[in-house]
Amino acid sequence: MIYQVIIPESLYDELKEVSEYYESKEVNLGLTFILNWENAMDELKRNPLHYQKKVSSLEL
C-alpha cells in the first residue's frame, strides 16, 4: 500500500510564522524547529505504519 503525506499549503505560512517567533527568542531556534519538522516528515514517509492515522478537520 502506498501512503501519501498531505500537507495543506496554509501550513507553510504557519511554519514560517512559528519559526520566526522561535528565531526572535533565540538565534537558530527557528531553523532548528524547521529542521526537526522536516526530519519528522521524512520519518513519517519512511515508516508510515509506525504512527496513528489522523484526519484533519480540514479534510472533513
Buried (B, 14 or more C-beta within 10 A) or exposed (E): EEEEEEEEEEEEEEBEEBBEEBBEEEEEBBEEBBEEBEEEEEEEEEEBEEEEEEEEEEEE
